[in-house]
Amino acid sequence: MRRRLQRGVAAITALLIVVVAAGAASMMLAQQAALLDQTLLVSSRAQAEIYAQAGLDWARGILLQDGRTTSVDSLDEGWARPIAAMPIERAVVAGDIADEQGKFNLNNVILQTRRSEADIKLLRQLLALAELSPDLAEAVVDWIDGDDDLTSGAGAESGYYLGLPRPYRAANAPMAQVDELYRVRGFDARAVAKLRPYVTALPARTAINPNTAPDLVIAAAFGVQRDVAVQLLGERAAKPFPTREAFISRAGQANLIAVNEFEVKSDWFFVRVQVAQDDVVVATESLVRREPAAGRGTSIIWRRPRY
């Protein structure tokens, strides 16, 4: 009886050892599989980052080549055609280039150290066309100008921002990115979303390119309704304006007087690149400057991940 009991205990012990060993082996295999998956994920992300950088370099090359061969930038050129999905080994790359000079540069509202009334007028008209309060322009001016003096009751300087639940000071400097509008008095997510397609924030004073600007920007530049701008730009799809003078002459035929400068050649571009590899997606966006002198190269002003 005792021997049977001992054999039974030994069998149970052996069974328990097998169960524990099997559990440990299963855990080790699971950990190894997780580590392998993590290694593969890190490897895929690193490869996707390389492809994203290559995509940005490709965009810079396209812009450089275009600058060497043409004196006009328009939406029928190669750089303006987006890449929907280009397969590269295990990855798929997509991207596009946008002309930032087709938009109104918010930093233009200050000329050297003073208000630029013509540009402020344009911004007010653009805000109105976007169904926003034109008075928001005064808050933008106060955010960018170099002092803490209010431009008007609609403006806001550090005194206002320091009184918020989460206080901060007015920048009193040019905007680096359009996202700064979220910090400017009167701008909420809805207002920024409405205005974003038509404005940019560039570190140099820029003219508007009528060959790439949307009708709302052109309408604001001339102080007219959107439908008038649609008619004015209707012909550029078939034949882009070859010179600034040609566009101004065409506007003059319609009895329009602009409140801003125009140029048909652009120096500032926004580049988006997205790479999908395995289960990893990497997306970046960059502001690229093409040197005004043809053939002198391009430079990346900033680059950030896009979520």
Secondary structure, DSSP 8 states (H G I E B T S, - for coil): -HHHHHHHHHHHHHHHHHHHHHHHHHHHHHHHHHHHHHHHHHHHHHHHHHHHHHHHHHHHHHHHHHHHH-S---TTSGGGS-EEEEEETTEEEEEEEEEGGGSEEGGGGEETTEE-HHHHHHHHHHHHHTTS-TTHHHHHHHHHSSS---SSTT---HHHHTTSSS------S--SSGGGGGGSTT--HHHHHHHGGGEE--SS---B-TTT--HHHHHHHHT--HHHHHHHHTTTTTS--SSHHHHHHHHHHTT---SS-B-SS--EEEEEEEEEETTEEEEEEEEEEE-SSTTS-EEEEEEEE--
